[in-house]
């Protein structure tokens, strides 16, 4: 989850022949190594030994980047022809743009912002199907996490953004006022009429920890309706993949080491045999298919106040940013779940996240944090180290 600052879309196209290609290079050092596919227990188990991956019919690799929801989105698709691939990717971007106009808390004309502006609602307000689905999933994550994730956190995130800009902690009186407008009892969902009631003054819904993941899931559905069975959607840290690229068992995705302050997941490309990742226990590589991976942390948007580092991610129970330096990477079957679970897990920490992730199901997390001069890691759930998932 990151703060979004919206800007006009810019699309950049590239056509890349299908098949092996050099690994992508990062800003500092080379990111290329051999991905070792292994059969591991859990929902990310690889196909049984001797079972080859199904051949892919796609012959052209098309990639485009567009700025949406405040960050660059890059979609890579394997298509039968270049025109069909471009058409599919353009339709997926259009779907993300449509959802941005519904879910944005920065755009005062969005459906979400107009709903927040009505608080406290005189009567329950009917909402559209997409906003309803996201609110229902957000409320379920709130309940499973014991309030570590909360869609009503808007008043606290607004206050914390001001604190990050000023370099000072919020005044206790302002924190108390904002906390009064946050909590499970402030939001009422009425399934019979698909309506929402906001019961307290000053409420402001914030779907920043789940909306981008939902948009990625819907964009992938658009690609699949256009006949694309192998694709990657990279929303600057939220990564969603469908079937593997032609000739591969999965998409290689790097999780940058905490020490590099890069904190985001990204594709590494096809690795050269014998290459290895940098020797850093906080870094990782995944080989995934039909799954999502999201990293949350203070890599880019942390702030140091009174000698202590805080994340931009707000703990709804305290109103303050999560203490850092730290990062959490979550792998799940869909990006909506991965996005929200990464936010909640960042707030909970590795110990308290155990029952939460168990309740969510088919979800694993990798925690990385600094303990003095030592970078420590902890795994919760069946971490899919270099083992692709089966189709959803």
N, C-alpha and C positions, 0 to 999 in steps of 0.2 A: 504494500500500500504506500502510495506517495501522494503528496499534494499535487493538484492539477492546476495549471495555469493555461487556459485555452488560447489557441492561436489559429490562424487560418490554415486549412489543410494544404500540404505540399506533397505531391506524389512523385516518387522517383522509381522508374521501371528498370529492370535489368533482365536479360535473358541469359540463362546459364545452361549449357548442355547437361543432360542427365549423366550421372555416373560419377566416378571419383574426381575430386578436385582438391586443391591445396587447402589446408586448414586455415581458418581465419586468424589474423594476427591482432592481438590486443595492443593497447597503447604502450604498454611496458612489458616487453618480453614476448616470447612466442608461445601460443596456446595450441599445441598439436601433440597428440599422443595416441597410442593404440587403445582402442576400446575393447576390453575383454568381455565378451558376452558370456554370462554364467547363469545356470539355472538356480534360482534362489527360491526359498519358500515365500509364501505370501502372495498378494494379488498381482505383483509385478513379475511373476515367474515367466521365464523364457519358454519357447516351445520345447517339447521333448527332444532329446538327442536324436539326431538323424532325420528330423522333420524340417525340411527346408521352408524358408519363408515363401509365400505365394508370389509368383512373378508379377511385376507391376507392368501395366499396359502403358503408363504414361511415358512419353518420350521427350518432353520439353520441360525444363525447369524454369519457372517464371517467378520473379521476386519484385516486390514493390514496397515502398515505404511512404506512409502518410502520417501526419501529426494529428492525433485525435485524443480526446480526453486529457490534453495537456502534455502528452508524451509521444515520441515516435512509435508507430506500429509498423512492423515489418511482417509481411505475409509471403511465405514461400510455398509454391504449389507445383506439383508435378502433373502436367496435363497432356492430353493427346496432341493438341496443337497449341501454338503460342496464342492465337486469337481467343481460343476457348479458355485458356488459362488466364489471360488478362481480363476477360469478361467476368470470370468467376471471382477473381481477386477484387475487381472494382465493385462487384455486388457485395462482397464481404465488408469492404470498407464502408460502403453506403449503409450497411446494417449497423456498424459501430457508430457512425454519425447519427443515425436515427435514434439509437439508444442514448447517446450523449445528450440529445435534446430532451430526453425523458428523465435521466438519472443524475444529471449534473447538479451539484449544489453551488456551483459558481455562477451559472446562468440563471438570472432572476426570472426568465420566462420558461424555464423547464418545468415539467410536471411536478417534479420533486420540490423545487423551490416554491412553486405556487401552493403546494400542499402545506409546506412549512409556514408560509406566510399567513395561512388561515388559522394558526394555533392561537388560542384554543378554539377548536372547531365547535360551532353552534350545534351542528348535527354531523354524523359520520359522512365523509365525502367519498363517493365512488371514485375509483382510480382505474387506469388502464391495465391490461393484462400483464405487461412487462413490469411495471412498477409493483403491481401486486405480487408477482412471483418473487421478485427480489426482496420485498419486505417480509414475505413469509419465510424465505430462506434465512434472512438476517435475524428474524425473531427466533428461529430454531437454533441458530448458532449462538445467539445471546443466551438462551436457556441452557444449552449444552455446556457453555463455557462459564456459567455462573456470573454472567455480566462482564466478562473480560472483553467480549465483543458486544457492541450495542449500537443499533442504527440511530438512536436518539442522542448520540454523543456530540452532535453539532455545536451546542453552546460551549462545550469544553474545548473542542478543536479550534473554534474561533479564538477563544481566550489563549490557548497555547500557541497559536500562530503569532499572536501579538507578543507573547513572552519570548518567543524565539527571535523576533525582530529586535526587541528591546534589550535582550540579554538579562532580563530580570524575571524572577518567578512571579506568578500572578498574586495579587493581594488576596488574603484569605477571605475577605468579605465578597470579592468578586467570584472566587472559586465556589463559595457556598451558594451564591445566587445561581451560578451556572449549573451546579450539581442538582439544584432543586428542579430543574427542567429536564433532567436526564433520568432514565430508569425504565424498567419493564412495565411499571404501572402507568407510565405516561402515554403509551402507545397501545391502542386497541384495534385489533384486526377482526373484521366481521365477514367471515367466509360466505355467509348466505347472500349477502349483497355486494361482495367484493368492495367493501367500503372501509375507510380508515378514520379513526377518531384520535385527535391529538388533544389531550385533556388539560395541559398546563400552559400558561402563558410563557412566552420566550422559547418555546421548543423550536428546534431546528434539526431536521433529519440529515444525516451524513452517511452516504452509501459508498464512500471512498474505499472502504476495505472489502467491498464485494462487487461493486458495480462493474469494474473493469473485467473481473473474471467472468461475470455473467455475459458481458458483451463479447468476450472472446469465444465463449461457448456458442452463442448465437451465430457469430461470424463463421465458425467452423461448420455449423449446420447449413449455412448458405453455401459454403464451398462444396459440401457433400451433395446438396441438391443440384449443383452444377456438374456433378460427376467427378469431383476431385476426391480421390481416396487416400492421397498422400500429401499432407500439408503441415506446415508449422506456422503458428501465429505467435509472434514475439511482441508483447506490449511493454517493452522496456522493463523486464523483470517478471512479468507474468507470461509464461510460455505454455502453449497448448499445442499438442501434436496429434495427428491421426495416424494413418498407416505409415510404415517406414518408407524411406526413399528407395527407389529401385536398386536392387542388389545389396541392400543393407537390412539388418535386423531391427534397427531403430535409429532415432535421431540422437546424435551426440550433443549433450548440453553441458556446459561448464558452469560450476558454481564457484565464483571467484573467492579467493582467500580473504578472510577478514582483514588481514594485515595490509592488503592492497587497497582497502577502502573502496572496493569496487562493488561488492555486495549484491550484484544482480546476476540472474541466470541468463545465459545466452548460448546460441549454437556455436560449436567449435568446428564443425565441418568434418570431412573425412580425414582421418589421421594416417600418417605414414607409419608403416610397421616399425616397431622398436621405439617410437617416441614415447615419452613419459611426461606426466604433469610435473610442475615445479614441486620440490620437496617442501610442502607446507601442509601440516595436518588439517588446516582449516579449509583448504581447497578441496574440490571434489569434481568428478565427472559422472554424468548419468547417461545411460542409453535407454531411451524411452520410445514407446509407441502407444497410441490410444490413451494418453494421460496428460496431466498438467503438472507444472512445477512453478512455485512462486517463492521469491525471497523477500522477506521484510526485515528491516533493520535501520540503523542510523548511519549507513555508509555515506549517503549524499546529503541528508537533511537533518543531521544531528546538530545539537547546539551545546556548548559548554557554559554552564551558569554556576558561579561560586565554586569553580574547580571540579564540577561534576558534569559528565556528559549525559545528555538526554536525547532520546529519539524523537522524531516528529510524531510517532505513534503514541496516542494518548490512552492512558489507562482510564476507562470510564468510571472506575470506582474511586479514583483519587483526583482526576482532572489534570494530572501531570504526565509528562512524557516518560516512556519506559527508560530506565537507566541503561546506559551503554558503556563501552562499545559492545555491541552484540548484533547477531543476525540469526534469523530462523528461515530455513528452507523447508517447504512442505510439498510433498508429492501426493496427488490424489487422482481420482478417476476423471474429474472435471475441474474446470478452472474456477467456477463459482465456489466450490468447496475449498480448493487450494488457496484462493485469495483470502477468503474469510478465516480459514483455519490458520494461515500464517500470521494474520493480524492478532487473532486471539492467542495463539501460542507465544507470540512475542510478549504479550502482556503477562501470560501465566508463568512462563519459564518452564524448564524441562520437567521438574517434578510434578507440578500441578497440571501440566499438559497431558499427563498419562491418561487419566480417566476421560478427559475431554476428547482426545483423539480416538480413544476406544469407542466412545459414544458416537463419534462421527462415522467411523468405520472406513475401511479401505483407504487409509490415510497414514502417512508417516512424516516425521519431522526430524530435522537435523539442526541442532542448536550449536552455535559457535559464539564464544564470548572471551573477553580478556580477563584473566585473573592475575593481576599484577603484570609481570612481564611474560606470562605464559598464556598461549591461546588454547582454550579447552573446547572440547566437543562432546556432545551427548546425542544419542539416537533414541527416538521414541517411535515405536512401531516397526513394521517390516521395511526398513530402508532399502530401496530397489537399486542397490549398487550394480550398475551396468547390466540390467536385465529388463528387457522391454515387456510391456503389458500385452495381454490379449485384447482383441477388439471389445468395445463396450457393447 
